[in-house]
């Protein structure tokens, strides 16, 4: 590997500090002592003496913590101090099982495992390493193998809530392509709105694509295109069958780092193949029985475009929980609400039942789309919000 790929100094060690972090619990349940119940049932004295409020375990709570030397970076992320002179810079292409494929500075791909201590530094996220991460890795063993020693600070995230934790789909992107379908499966504007909220929260540019327009009369989508277009969100109508819109979409993707996400079965992989035939991504049809998409893409993969730029083809989703956003904050991510919130009579106005509400008045005067307002009402009524409250830990409302 070229020497220029190595980091040139040991940065951050002067600001290093020791911290105690929780050990990540083993995902596999601890094996139960097989004859414990039988012994208690056959011995009345042992049954009376047995503790009823303690777990049978070989470790106490103190042994589930460890000391790690690290430095604070932007936000709350703790960076592990490593010898950067012995590491190479790389970017994670995909995560396969327990290993990652990392693109090295020499253009070669390395199969890397993840240093166990990094799992202890992961805070409120189920992802230690994700596609798009910039990492420091140490070459070990075979020429194309290594160990990831540190994950560099992330920006431009696309994430959602999953089982009470943050599921980061991809990192270090500058825009997200939200792919919906005109039909088969049906167009779901509320799902698009959730993506827009997530994009606004993370400061990445959203781009909306409505695919499969060959299945309907495109005029039926005029209202949706007009609503999002007036808000400044680019909307592209495409068809994998006849190629409509693919050249326009190509111009939006060129030279950018783009995450491609959307509902299962909307044709994300087929769309990318139409935009860049050299990708040759695997595709599948919508199920004839459920009329829902199948998960052709099993994991997020970072792939280069032949005309410049990168895309991350992410697995299809069927539910998109909003992470890090409470109900009280949702109105701020509906960008058309912002000019009218200041005219609400109450500072904590929910824009639902209150009198003298600036947002409701704007809806009545057609300054805010009725469809978007109804989408807002459905969002705050549904149980899809997962966020972290520093004082109380992780909460699901």
N, C-alpha and C positions, 0 to 999 in steps of 0.2 A: 504494500500500500504506500502511496506517496506520502513523504514526510510532511508535506504542506497540510495534510489533513489533521495533524495533531494540534491540540490546543497548546499555546505557547507559554502559558504561565499558570501559577496556582492562585487563581483569583478567589477572593472572599474568605481566605483562611484567617486573616487578621480580624474579621468580624464574626468568626465562628463562635458558636456557643453550644453547650450541651443541653439537651432537652430530653424529657421523659415522654415517650409516646406509647400508645397502646399497641400491643401485638395484634396482628390480624388473626382472628380465630380460624381454626381449620374448618374448611367448608364441610368436611365429612364428619358426621356425628360420631362422638366417642363411643366405642364399643361398650355395651353394657355387660357388667359382670353376670355371667350366665346363671349361677346358682344362688344369687343373693336372695331372691324371692323364696326359693325353696327352703333355704336355711331359716329364714324368718318364720315361715309357716310351720316348720317342724320344731321350733324352739321358742317357747313362750317367753323365756327370760330375755333372749336376744331381741325379740320383737318389742318388748317393753323398753329396752335400753336404746333402741335405734333412734337416731335423730330424725325428726320429721321436717325440719326446716333447712336442711343443708343438702347440697348436691354431693354425690359420690364422685370425686374427682381427684386426680393426682397432683393438681396444681391449685394454688391459692391465687387470689386476685393480684398480689404483689408480683408474682412470677409472670404475669401477663403484660408486664411493661418492660421497656428496654431503654437504654440511653443511646442517643444518636447525636453526632456532631453535625451541625448544619448552620446555614445562614438564612435569614429571612429575605425573601424576594418581594416583588410587588404583590399586593394583596396579603393573603395569609399563607401562601405556599412556602414550605420549608425546603430549601435546597440542600442536599447532602454534599458535604465537602469531599472532593475527590482529587487525586493527583491528575490534573488536567494534561500534564505533559505525557502521561501514559495512555491518554484516551484519544479517540477520534470523534469528530462530529458526524452525525448522521441524521437521517429523517426516517421515521417509521412509515413503511408502506402499507403493512397489514399486520394483523394479529392472528396467529394461527395456533390454536390450542394453548400451550404454555409458552410458546415462543413467538418472536416478532421477526418480520422481515424488515431489515434496515438498509436503506440506500446510503452507502458510504461516500466519502469525498472523491473516491476514484471512479465512481459510477457503478461499482459492483454491489451486489446485494449480499447481505450477511444475515444468517439465521442466528438470532440473539435470544438468549434467555434474559430474564429480569432479575436483578439482584434482590434477594429476599427483603433486605432492609427497606427498599423502596415501597413495599406494600405497607410498612408501618408508618410511612410518611404521608400516605394517601389520606386526605381528610374529607369525609362526607362524600366520597365518590367511589363508585364500584370499579372505576377504571384506573389501573396503575399506569398503563401505557395505551395510547389510542393512535389510530391512523392520523398522520400529519404531525405528530410530536417531533420536536427537535431534541435529540438526545446526545449524551456522551457515552460511548461504548468502548470497551476494552476487547481487543482481539485475543481470542483464546483457542487452544486446540487447533482444529482444522483451519485452513486459510480463510474459509468463508463462514466461520463461526465466531461468536463473541458474547459478551455479557453487558447489558445496559447498566451503567453505573449511576446515571443521573438523567432526569427529565428536566429540560430547560423550561423556564416560565412560559405558560401558554397565553395566547391571545386568539381572538376570533373563534370562539367556541360555538358549536351547535350541540345543545344538550337537552335532555328531558328528564323527568322524574321517573324512577323505576323502583318499586318496592321500598320506598322511603329513602332512597339514595339518588344522587345525581348520576345519570348515565350520559357521559360525554360521547357523542357519536363521532366527532372529528374535531381536531384542533388546528390552529394557525391557518385559518382561511380568511378571505376578505369578502366573500359573498356566498349566499346559499341559493341554489336553484330549487324552488319549491315546485315539484311536478304534480299536477292533478290531471284527471282525465275528464273529458267531456261526457263520456259514458263508458260503462263496462270496465270498472265500477263507476258509479255516478259521481258527478262533481260535488264536492263537499267544501263549500266556502268557509265553514267554521273551522275546518282543519287547516285551511290556508291561513286563516286569521291567527291561529295558535302559532304557526311558524313565523308569521310577521311579528308577533309579540316577542318571541324568543330572539329573533334577529335584531329587533330594536333594543332589547336588553343587553345583548352582547356587542352591539355596535358594528354589525356586519350588514352588508348590502343585500337586501332580498330581491330576488328576480322570480317572477311567477310565470310558469309555463303550463298551459292547458293543452294536453295532448289528446290524440285520437279524435280530432275534429272531423275526420272523415265519417264518423258514426252518426253525426247529427248535422243539422243546419247551423253553420257558425253564427248566424244571426241570433240564435238563442242565447249566445254567450255575450251579447252586446252589453247588457246591463252590468254584468260582472266586470267586463273589461273597462267599462266607463268608470265604475266605482273605484277600482284600484288605480286606474290611470290618473284620475283626478287627484289621488293622494300622492302621486309621484312614484308609484311602484311600477316598474316596467312589466308588461304582460306580453308574452309571445304565444301565439296559437300555432300548434304544430301537428303534423300527421306523419307517422312512421311509414304509412302505406304509400303516400304520393310525394312525400318530401317537403310539403308545405311548411314554411317557417324555419326549416333547419339552417338555412344560410344566415338568417337573422339571429338565431340562437348562437350560431358559431361565432358571430362577431361579439356577442356578450361574454362568451367564455374565453376568448383569445387573450392570452397573457395574464390571466387571473387564476387565483387559487379558489376553486369552487366546490362546495359540498352539494351533492345532488341527493335530495331526499323527498319523500312523499309516501303516500299510501301504497301498500302492496298491489301489484297488478296494473299500475298506471302506465307502465312501459318505460321506466327510467333507463334500463340497460339498452333496450331497443332504440330509444331516442339517442343515447350517446353513440351507439353504433352508426346511426344515420348521420350524426354530426361529424363523426370521425371513424370511418370504416376500419381503420387500422387497429382500433381498440379490440374488436372481436370479442365483446363481452357475452357471457352466457345469458340466454333469455328463455322465457316460458310463457305459456298462455294462461289466461284467467280460467279458473275452475268452472266447468260447465254446470256443476251441481250447486255450488255455493255462490257463484258469480262474484267471488272474491279472489284477490290476487294470491299467487303462491310466492313463497320467499325464494326467488331464484338467487339473489345475492345474499350469501350467508354471512358475510362480514364486510366491513368497510375496507375499501382498497383505494390507495392513492395511485393514480395512473397519469402519465404524461400525455398531453395532446400533441398530435403531429404538427399542428399549426401554432403551438406555443401555449403555455399554461398547464395547469394541472386540474384534474377533477377527482373527487372522492365519491365513488359509487357506494352509497350506504344501503343497508338492508331496508326493505319496506316495513312500514309500521302500520298498526291498526288503531293505536291510541297514542296521543301525544300529551303527556302531563307536563304542565309548566313548572319548572324548577326555579326556586329563588324568587318567586313573585307571589305576594299575598293578594287577596281579593281587593284590598284597598289601593293597590298600586296599578291594577289593570287599566284603569281609565287613562293613566299617563302614557301607556303604550299604544293606545288608539290615537294616532297622531292628530286626527281631525277633531278630537275632543279638546285638545290642549288650549286653543284660544278661548274656549267657552267655559272652562272649569272655573276661571276666576270670577265669573258672573253668578256662580252658585251662592245662594244665601248662607249655606252652612259649609264650613271648611271641610267637614268629613262627609260631604254629600255623596251618596252612592248612585245618584242619577236614576233611581228607580221609583220611589214614592214621595220624595221630598217636594215641597212647594218652592217656587222661585229657583228652579234648577236651570242653570244656563245651558246645559247639554240638552235637556229635554226641550227647551225652547228652540234651540238650534235645529233639533230634529223636526219640530212642528213647522219651522220655516224652511225646511228642505236644505238647510246648510250642512246637515249631517245625514248620510244615507240611512233610511229606515232599516235596510237589510243589515248594515253594519251595527246599528244600535241594537237590533234584535240579537245579533251574534254576541254582542257584549253582554246582554242580559242572560243569555244561555251560558256563557262562560262563567259568570260569577255565581250562577245557581248550581253548577255542576261541581262535583268533588274531584277536581283535577289539579289542585294546587298543592305543591310540595315545596317547602322552603326551609331554610335554616334560620332559627332565631338564636343568636349567640348566647342569650341568657338562659334558654331552656333546651337547647340542643335541636335535633331535627324534629320537625312537626309535619303532620299531614292534616290539613284542615278538612 
